[in-house]
Amino acid sequence: MEESKEALMLQNISDHPLSVRSDDIAFSRELENVFPIEHQNKRSMLCLISVLGSHTHAGKVIGVSPATHKQWLDEDVEYSEMNNIATDLYKDFLEGVARDRAVNGWIETTTITKPDTVETRTVTKFDNALLKTLLEAERPEKFGKRIDMNHSMDNRNPFTDEE
């Protein structure tokens, strides 16, 4: 499949109408060396999948249809292998975000309006559910769900004819 001259390449998508943050674009550009593929749209696709986590969203950003992405996966072994790497990079990114929210938290600002004053307060919040999930994954023997699997071999009927 020949690359279209009108294809929207990674270097000029910063004005794209989809909800792609400029930080995501900048980071995806830094990943171009991770994917040594000459085909610009394939490389751009892999970079954006690494950052956005969605081949559909990445494809919309650079003008590649889901059918084309699937065709690349089916016909290009190198692209398919690098797609797995891109997906793993995104999973690692998500894990890092989860860890950061659970361990370091984030700052929220609240404005309290009173009759004669306005107060602004900041508080650091943490995501305890994410922390619990991370602990369960990393230390299942200590924090995982426990199921008691004791089984009695006593087959006696607890009910007798006398009752």
C-alpha positions in Angstrom: 0.0 0.0 0.0 1.5 3.3 -1.1 1.5 6.2 1.3 -0.7 9.1 0.3 1.0 12.5 -0.1 -2.0 14.1 1.5 -1.8 11.8 4.6 -1.8 13.7 7.8 1.6 13.0 9.3 2.6 13.0 13.0 4.6 16.2 12.6 1.6 18.3 11.7 -1.2 17.0 13.8 -1.0 19.4 16.7 -4.0 21.3 15.3 -6.1 18.2 15.0 -9.7 18.7 16.2 -9.8 15.4 18.2 -9.0 15.6 21.9 -5.3 15.0 21.6 -3.2 16.9 24.1 -0.1 18.7 22.9 1.9 16.8 25.6 0.7 13.5 24.0 1.8 14.7 20.6 5.2 15.8 21.9 5.7 12.5 23.8 4.6 10.4 20.7 7.2 12.2 18.6 9.9 11.2 21.2 8.9 7.6 20.6 9.6 7.7 16.8 13.1 6.2 17.4 11.5 3.2 19.3 9.8 2.1 16.1 12.3 1.9 13.2 9.8 1.6 10.4 10.3 3.7 7.3 6.6 4.0 6.4 5.7 7.3 8.1 2.0 6.5 8.8 2.9 3.2 10.3 5.5 4.7 12.6 3.1 7.6 13.5 0.4 5.1 14.2 2.6 3.1 16.6 3.8 6.2 18.4 0.2 7.4 18.9 -1.0 3.9 20.0 1.8 4.0 22.6 0.4 7.3 24.0 -3.3 7.1 23.3 -3.9 3.4 23.8 -6.4 3.2 20.9 -5.7 2.3 17.3 -9.0 3.8 16.4 -8.2 7.2 18.0 -4.6 7.1 16.6 -5.9 6.3 13.2 -8.4 9.2 13.2 -5.6 11.6 14.2 -3.4 10.6 11.3 -6.1 9.6 8.8 -5.6 5.8 8.9 -8.8 3.6 8.8 -9.2 0.7 11.2 -9.3 -1.6 8.1 -5.9 -0.3 7.0 -4.5 -0.8 10.5 -5.8 -4.4 10.5 -4.4 -5.0 7.0 -1.0 -3.8 8.2 -1.2 -6.2 11.2 -2.1 -9.1 9.0 0.4 -8.4 6.2 3.4 -6.9 8.0 5.0 -9.1 10.7 7.3 -6.3 11.8 4.4 -3.9 12.2 2.4 -6.5 14.1 5.3 -7.1 16.5 5.8 -3.4 17.0 2.1 -2.9 17.6 2.5 -5.3 20.6 5.3 -3.2 21.9 3.2 0.0 21.4 0.4 -1.6 23.3 2.7 -2.7 26.1 4.2 0.8 26.3 0.6 2.2 26.8 -0.1 -0.4 29.5 3.1 0.6 31.3 2.1 4.3 31.0 -1.3 3.5 32.6 0.3 1.6 35.4 2.6 4.6 36.0 -0.3 7.0 36.1 -2.2 4.7 38.5 0.8 4.4 40.8 1.3 8.1 40.7 -2.3 8.8 41.7 -2.2 6.2 44.4 1.1 7.0 45.9 1.8 10.7 45.2 -1.8 11.9 44.7 -2.9 15.1 43.0 -3.8 18.6 44.2 -7.3 19.8 44.0 -8.3 23.4 44.7 -11.6 24.3 46.2 -13.1 27.8 46.5 -15.4 28.4 49.4 -17.5 31.5 49.2 -18.8 33.0 52.4 -20.9 36.1 52.8 -17.9 38.4 53.3 -14.9 36.4 52.1 -13.8 33.9 49.5 -11.3 31.2 50.6 -9.2 29.1 48.3 -8.0 25.8 49.8 -5.8 23.2 48.2 -5.7 19.6 49.3 -3.7 16.6 48.1 -6.0 13.7 47.3 -5.1 10.0 46.8 -6.8 7.2 45.0 -7.1 4.4 47.6 -8.9 2.1 45.2 -6.0 2.2 42.8 -3.5 1.7 45.7 -5.5 -1.4 46.8 -5.6 -2.7 43.2 -1.8 -2.2 42.9 -1.2 -4.0 46.2 -3.4 -6.9 45.2 -1.5 -7.3 41.9 2.0 -7.0 43.4 1.4 -8.9 46.7 -1.6 -11.2 46.1 -0.4 -13.5 49.0 -0.8 -10.6 51.4 -3.4 -8.3 49.9 -5.2 -10.5 47.4 -8.7 -11.9 47.9 -8.7 -15.0 50.1 -11.0 -17.9 49.6 -11.3 -20.6 52.2 -11.3 -23.9 50.4 -11.5 -26.2 53.4 -13.6 -29.3 52.6 -14.8 -31.8 55.1 -14.8 -35.5 54.3 -17.4 -36.2 56.9 -20.4 -37.6 54.9 -22.6 -38.2 57.9 -26.1 -36.8 57.6 -26.5 -34.1 60.3 -30.2 -34.9 60.4 -31.2 -38.2 61.9 -34.6 -40.0 61.8 -35.0 -39.0 65.5 -35.3 -35.3 64.7 
